Amino acid sequence: MKALLFSLYKKLVEPLISDSQSEAVKEEGIVNTTNSPIKNTVSDKLNTTQVVSDSYLQEANSMELAERKRLEEFEAARKIEEANEKHTEKIDIYARTKFEYVDNQEDNEYFGGKNIDLTNRDNLFDDCARLVVQMQSGSTSNLQRRLNLGYNRAGRIMDQLEAAGIVGPANGAAARSVYFRSEEELLSHLLELPIFPSDFYEKNKERIEERRDYYTQYYRALKKNKEQREKDAEKEKIRKELLAKEKKKQLYNDVYNELKKEGKISGTTIDDERRESIPQDIMDKVWNRDGGKCVQCGSQKSLEFDHIIPFSKGGANTYRNLQILCKQCNIQKSDKIG
């Protein structure tokens, strides 16, 4: 403020004094400080300066008050927004941990709907939280060994740590992930863990039920995806088994054909040994139909009952699918089939 007044003085008063003194010197040769126009002019200008400075001061005070009020309103709005976010988070945690979302207990645990009540935490909850952060390992067996806990109690505490957002979900035989790197971060998180009053549900019933519906659909979708993944995995397993069998079967047939060409085996294949024998009445009908001779060359030596559509390709022991061939013609047919 002093700087403002000095600046106004330099701009308004000093030039007037200088001009008045110059006029007095010219007219009288001296400067009369008692009754000269200089004193009156300076006095008037000082009064004007005071009025101007008061006006500037009032304006500055008004601006300062307005800015302070704006900051106070902004801070109040920020606190309200922060409180609303925390309350929304409490509602979400309540909806996520207070209800079971699937019927089967095993699936219920897998999907996280464990009905964990964080307001009734185990007495060793904080100690276990610090331990997993120190070791950076969410292991139930570590809690058992380090704190001399039974398996069931250690498992319940680990579920509470998961519901509290300190460790991740179960990961098979591997340890759970730990979401905090230091005890300072953990302490800050523990202080913010929600405590639900007895009337919390009644006061927030509508919003809680909305989140409950959301998690119901969410966990159903997860379960459906899990079932589909398991089904796809089983189908892929069966597919590989069938392909392996087919490959082995083809290899057997290749070996059979090679040995058959070399005359080291008879006309029966591995498939022939596995399949059912041709009924006698069917063989009689085929024999009578083909006249007891090879339908290709007419030979009556080394005759065999041949499947027109090979058994390996889905052929059956039916009258229409059987014919009589001699050994040589049967070998030639096998060569053509490959």
PyMOL commands that set and color helices and strands:
alter all, ss='L'
color gray80, all
select helices_A, chain A and resi 2-28+37-97+105-110+118-120+125-135+140-147+151-163+183-191+200-203+205-261+270-274+280-290+311-313+319-321+327-337
alter helices_A, ss='H'
color red, helices_A
select strands_A, chain A and resi 303-307+322-326
alter strands_A, ss='S'
color yellow, strands_A
deselect
rebuild
show_as cartoon
